[in-house]
Amino acid sequence: KSAEPAPKQDTNNIWQIDVLKAGEKRSINLIGDLNGKEGESKSLKVVIGRIENDQLIQYSQSEYLTLISPSPILLNLVLEGAEEDCKIDPGESLRYRIDFKNNTDVPLIELILKAHFEDSVFDLKGIQLGEIGFFDSRENTITWSGADVPALKLLEPNQSGNVSFSIKIRRPVPMRNYNDKNLKAEVSTEIGTKSVPDKFAVSELKISNGLSCKINSEVDLKTRVYYYEPSAGIVNSGPIPPKVDSLTNYTVHWQILNGSNDLENIKINSVLPQGINWSNVYVNKVSGSQIYYNERTKEIVWQIEKIPAGVASLLSLYELIFQISIRPSTNQIGTVPTLVNEAYLEAKDSFTGIFLKDYTNPVNTGLPDDPRISGGVVRE
């Protein structure tokens, strides 16, 4: 944290002593923290020498070992139902539990317990405390004391206690710019008291802990079908509503929206219904992606190597437009034929490593997304 005198410029562990007279003694005072597990040894090694041809010629060295003593208060933050490498979804409701225990042989009194939310990914307006504790929206911090948790007023040796709260992740996860990606839900906790037993040579006992969970991206696939195509490049024709033995063209739009993480190895596929034909006319608005159509299986596949975070919010929508056609038969009179079946998307989240899936519903000749179409019943 600090040193007196300060280390050499642009370093944090090198001190330059220009002159050290015979018999002269100097001191370097360091203030910092040692982090480690209970019972673990931490080493501080100091070497003195001179630099010659960019090499240190050592005169002497000294090493001091520090043993990490047991924490006087055990503090643990748990996300209920989560695995150790926790990954959560946008909009997910989370229930946290904070466990604490007096790990000493003397009572502890007047403890204050706090939980702080580190980022804007939480829906802080919907936090639920169960009428225990107080949430300060200015500091994004919950505070509990002995006023509402008796164990914090007096915590006997080896006595334990806990508090809980619930909160949701915002949906969508906010992204102000492209740097707001690969986000985590981070909660830090702290417990302490200024009424310290005499056996501790400190003015305040304070223990902290925290939990960080990666937030999965949220991918959304949409299927929209038009007769009156809104974009340039493809023109549809034929009778509307569709007519028996007459060819009518439609355009299908596959649109992809992506959340806060990059995606990789994306595959979108669908199978055209019987009686619907692939026109081999399409506009692929994603450079480097590939389109495949299998005439025998009637399967359409769109493969994309990578989709960056923020597509359709900070970046342009990813879209494929392709044309299909229908020539209704007599047995379809009075029906509303399906033009395109369910479409399925699979992708890997590059940040969390999980596989994401989404799908869209079939679309028929009623064309719910084309405002100029009022019906799609096949006529003679």
C-alpha positions in Angstrom: 0.0 0.0 0.0 2.8 2.4 0.9 6.5 2.6 1.5 8.9 5.1 3.1 11.1 6.0 1.3 9.2 5.4 -2.0 10.6 2.8 -4.4 12.4 3.6 -7.6 10.3 5.4 -10.2 8.2 3.0 -12.4 8.8 0.1 -9.9 7.1 -1.1 -6.8 9.8 -3.3 -5.3 13.2 -1.7 -6.1 14.9 0.9 -3.9 18.1 2.7 -5.1 20.6 3.6 -2.4 23.2 5.9 -4.0 25.6 6.0 -1.0 25.7 3.8 2.1 28.6 4.9 4.4 30.5 2.4 6.5 28.5 1.6 9.6 25.5 3.5 8.4 22.1 2.0 9.0 18.9 2.8 7.0 15.4 1.5 7.1 12.6 1.0 4.6 9.2 0.9 6.1 6.4 -1.0 4.2 2.7 -1.1 4.9 0.5 -3.6 3.1 -1.8 -6.6 3.3 -1.0 -10.3 3.3 -3.7 -12.4 1.7 -3.9 -16.2 2.1 -5.6 -19.1 3.6 -5.7 -20.0 7.3 -2.4 -21.7 8.3 -0.6 -20.7 5.1 2.9 -19.3 5.3 3.8 -16.1 3.4 7.4 -15.2 2.6 8.9 -11.7 2.4 12.4 -11.9 0.8 14.8 -8.9 0.6 18.0 -8.9 -1.5 20.7 -6.2 -1.4 23.4 -5.8 -4.0 24.6 -3.7 -6.9 23.5 -3.5 -10.5 26.3 -4.3 -13.1 25.6 -4.7 -16.8 21.8 -4.9 -16.0 22.5 -7.8 -13.7 22.1 -7.9 -9.9 25.2 -8.9 -8.0 23.9 -10.0 -4.7 25.6 -9.1 -1.4 23.1 -10.4 1.1 19.5 -11.5 1.5 17.0 -12.0 4.3 13.7 -13.7 4.4 10.8 -13.5 6.9 7.9 -16.0 7.1 4.5 -14.9 8.3 1.9 -17.5 9.3 -1.7 -16.6 8.4 -3.6 -16.9 11.7 -7.2 -18.1 12.0 -9.7 -15.4 11.2 -11.5 -14.2 14.3 -14.8 -14.0 12.3 -15.7 -16.5 9.6 -17.6 -14.8 6.7 -19.0 -16.6 3.7 -21.3 -15.4 0.9 -23.3 -18.1 -0.8 -25.5 -17.9 -4.0 -28.1 -20.5 -3.3 -28.3 -23.1 -6.1 -25.2 -22.0 -7.9 -22.1 -24.0 -8.7 -18.6 -23.0 -7.6 -18.0 -21.5 -11.1 -21.3 -19.6 -11.0 -22.8 -18.4 -14.3 -26.1 -16.6 -14.3 -28.7 -15.4 -16.9 -30.1 -11.9 -17.6 -33.4 -11.5 -15.7 -32.5 -14.4 -13.3 -33.7 -14.0 -9.7 -30.9 -14.6 -7.2 -31.0 -15.5 -3.5 -27.9 -14.8 -1.5 -27.1 -16.0 2.0 -24.3 -14.5 4.2 -23.0 -16.9 6.9 -20.9 -15.5 9.8 -19.4 -17.2 12.9 -17.4 -16.1 15.9 -14.1 -18.1 15.6 -12.6 -16.9 18.8 -12.9 -17.9 22.5 -14.4 -14.5 23.6 -17.8 -12.9 22.8 -18.0 -10.3 20.1 -20.4 -7.4 20.4 -21.9 -4.6 18.3 -21.1 -6.2 14.9 -22.1 -4.5 11.7 -22.6 -6.6 8.5 -22.7 -5.1 5.0 -23.3 -6.3 1.5 -22.3 -4.0 -1.4 -23.3 -4.4 -5.1 -20.4 -3.5 -7.4 -22.1 -2.9 -10.7 -25.2 -1.7 -12.5 -26.2 -5.2 -13.6 -28.5 -5.6 -10.6 -32.1 -4.5 -10.5 -31.7 -2.7 -7.2 -35.3 -1.4 -7.1 -36.6 -5.0 -6.6 -34.2 -6.0 -3.8 -36.0 -8.1 -1.1 -34.7 -8.1 2.5 -37.5 -9.7 4.3 -37.9 -6.7 6.6 -34.4 -7.3 8.1 -31.6 -4.8 7.3 -31.6 -1.5 5.4 -30.7 -0.8 1.8 -29.0 2.5 1.0 -29.6 3.2 -2.7 -26.9 6.0 -2.7 -24.2 3.5 -1.7 -25.7 0.4 -3.2 -25.2 -1.2 0.2 -27.3 -3.3 2.6 -26.5 -2.9 6.3 -27.5 -5.2 9.2 -26.9 -4.6 12.9 -27.9 -5.9 16.3 -31.1 -3.8 16.0 -32.6 -6.4 13.7 -30.2 -9.4 13.9 -29.7 -10.4 17.6 -26.5 -12.4 16.8 -24.9 -9.2 15.6 -25.5 -7.6 19.0 -23.8 -10.4 20.8 -22.0 -13.2 19.1 -20.8 -15.8 21.6 -17.7 -18.0 20.9 -18.4 -20.5 18.1 -21.9 -19.0 17.6 -23.0 -18.5 14.0 -25.7 -16.7 12.2 -26.9 -15.7 8.8 -29.0 -13.2 6.8 -30.5 -13.6 3.3 -31.6 -11.3 0.5 -33.0 -11.7 -3.0 -32.3 -9.6 -6.1 -32.6 -9.9 -9.9 -30.2 -9.4 -12.7 -31.4 -6.7 -15.1 -32.8 -7.8 -18.5 -31.4 -6.7 -20.8 -28.1 -6.2 -19.2 -27.2 -2.6 -19.8 -24.5 -1.8 -22.3 -23.5 1.9 -22.7 -20.7 1.1 -25.1 -18.8 -1.8 -26.5 -16.5 -2.0 -23.5 -19.5 -2.9 -21.3 -19.2 -6.6 -22.3 -18.1 -9.7 -20.4 -20.0 -8.5 -17.3 -20.1 -10.0 -13.9 -22.5 -9.8 -11.0 -20.2 -8.9 -8.1 -21.3 -8.7 -4.4 -18.8 -7.9 -1.6 -19.5 -8.4 2.1 -17.9 -7.1 5.2 -18.4 -7.7 8.9 -16.7 -5.9 11.8 -16.8 -4.2 15.2 -15.1 -1.3 16.9 -15.8 -2.9 20.3 -12.7 -5.1 20.1 -11.8 -7.5 23.0 -8.6 -6.7 24.8 -6.8 -9.8 23.4 -6.7 -8.2 19.9 -4.1 -5.5 19.5 -6.2 -3.6 17.0 -8.8 -0.7 17.2 -11.2 -2.4 14.8 -12.0 -6.0 13.7 -13.0 -6.1 10.0 -13.4 -9.2 7.7 -14.4 -9.1 4.1 -15.4 -11.6 1.4 -17.1 -11.5 -1.9 -18.6 -13.5 -4.8 -18.4 -12.8 -8.5 -20.5 -14.6 -11.1 -20.2 -14.3 -14.9 -23.3 -13.2 -16.7 -24.3 -15.2 -19.8 -25.2 -13.4 -23.0 -28.7 -13.5 -24.2 -29.3 -14.3 -27.9 -32.6 -13.7 -29.6 -33.5 -15.2 -33.0 -36.5 -13.7 -34.9 -38.2 -15.0 -38.0 -40.2 -12.4 -40.0 -41.9 -13.1 -43.4 -43.1 -10.5 -45.9 -44.8 -10.3 -49.2 -44.3 -6.5 -49.5 -40.5 -6.7 -48.9 -39.4 -3.7 -46.8 -35.7 -3.8 -48.0 -34.2 -3.3 -51.5 -32.8 -6.1 -53.5 -35.6 -8.7 -53.6 -39.1 -8.2 -55.2 -41.9 -10.6 -54.5 -44.7 -11.3 -56.9 -47.9 -13.5 -57.3 -51.5 -13.3 -56.1 -52.2 -12.2 -52.5 -53.9 -14.1 -50.8 -52.3 -17.1 -52.5 -54.3 -18.7 -55.3 -54.5 -22.4 -56.3 -52.0 -23.3 -59.0 -50.5 -19.8 -59.0 -47.0 -19.0 -57.8 -46.5 -16.5 -54.9 -43.1 -15.4 -53.6 -42.3 -14.4 -50.0 -39.2 -13.2 -48.3 -38.0 -14.7 -44.9 -35.9 -12.6 -42.6 -33.8 -14.3 -39.9 -32.6 -11.7 -37.5 -30.2 -12.1 -34.6 -29.9 -9.9 -31.5 -27.1 -10.5 -29.1 -26.4 -9.4 -25.5 -23.2 -8.6 -23.5 -20.8 -11.3 -24.6 -19.3 -12.4 -27.9 -20.7 -15.6 -29.4 -18.8 -18.2 -31.6 -19.7 -21.1 -33.8 -23.2 -20.0 -34.5 -25.6 -22.2 -36.4 -29.2 -21.4 -37.5 -31.2 -24.0 -39.3 -34.7 -24.8 -40.4 -36.6 -27.1 -42.7 -39.0 -25.8 -45.3 -42.5 -27.4 -45.3 -43.5 -29.6 -48.1 -45.0 -27.5 -50.9 -42.7 -24.6 -50.1 -39.7 -24.0 -52.5 -36.3 -22.4 -52.1 -35.9 -19.7 -54.8 -32.1 -19.5 -54.4 -32.4 -15.7 -54.0 -31.0 -14.3 -50.8 -29.2 -11.3 -49.2 -26.7 -12.2 -46.5 -25.9 -9.1 -44.4 -23.2 -10.8 -42.3 -19.8 -10.9 -44.1 -18.0 -14.2 -43.8 -21.0 -16.2 -42.9 -22.2 -19.2 -45.1 -25.6 -20.2 -46.4 -26.4 -23.8 -47.3 -29.6 -25.4 -48.8 -30.1 -29.1 -49.2 -32.7 -29.8 -51.9 -33.3 -33.4 -50.7 -33.9 -32.6 -47.0 -35.2 -29.0 -47.6 -32.9 -27.9 -44.8 -31.5 -24.3 -44.7 -28.4 -23.7 -42.7 -26.8 -20.4 -41.8 -23.3 -20.6 -40.2 -21.6 -17.6 -38.6 -18.1 -17.8 -37.1 -18.5 -15.0 -34.6 -21.2 -12.5 -33.4 -19.9 -9.6 -31.3 -21.5 -8.4 -28.1 -24.1 -5.6 -28.6 -25.5 -6.7 -32.0 -28.8 -5.0 -32.6 -28.2 -2.5 -29.7 -24.7 -1.0 -30.1 -24.0 -2.6 -33.5 -26.1 -3.3 -36.6 -28.6 -6.2 -36.6 -27.3 -9.5 -38.1 -29.7 -10.6 -40.8 -30.3 -13.1 -43.6 -33.1 -12.5 -46.1 -34.1 -15.3 -48.5 -36.9 -15.9 -50.9 -39.3 -18.8 -50.9 -42.4 -19.6 -53.0 -45.7 -21.5 -52.8 -48.0 -22.9 -55.5 -51.1 -24.0 -53.5 -53.0 -27.2 -54.5 -56.7 -27.7 -54.5 -56.7 -29.5 -51.1 -55.3 -26.3 -49.6 -58.3 -24.1 -50.4 -59.6 -22.4 -47.3 -56.4 -23.1 -45.3 -53.5 -20.9 -44.1 -50.4 -22.8 -45.1 -47.2 -22.7 -43.1 -44.4 -21.0 -45.1 -41.5 -21.6 -42.8 -41.1 -24.1 -39.9 -39.4 -23.4 -36.6 -35.8 -22.0 -36.8 -33.2 -23.1 -34.3 -30.1 -21.3 -33.2 -27.1 -22.7 -31.3 -24.0 -20.8 -30.2 -21.2 -20.8 -27.7 -20.8 -17.9 -25.3 -17.1 -16.9 -25.6 -17.0 -15.4 -22.1 -18.9 -18.0 -20.0 -18.3 -21.0 -22.2 -21.9 -22.2 -22.1 -23.9 -23.2 -25.1 -26.9 -20.9 -25.9 -30.0 -21.9 -27.8 -33.1 -20.1 -29.1 -35.8 -20.9 -31.6 -38.7 -19.2 -33.4 -42.2 -20.3 -34.1 -43.5 -21.2 -37.6 -45.0 -18.5 -39.8 -47.9 -19.0 -42.1 -49.4 -17.0 -45.0 -51.2 -14.7 -42.6 -47.9 -12.8 -42.4 -48.2 -11.2 -38.9 -45.2 -8.9 -39.5 -46.4 -7.5 -42.9 -48.7 -4.6 -42.1 -50.2 -4.5 -45.6 -51.5 -8.1 -45.5 -54.9 -8.7 -44.0 -55.3 -12.4 -44.6 -53.6 -15.5 -46.0 -56.4 -18.0 -46.7 -55.8 -19.9 -50.0 -58.5 -19.1 -52.6 -59.5 -20.8 -55.9 
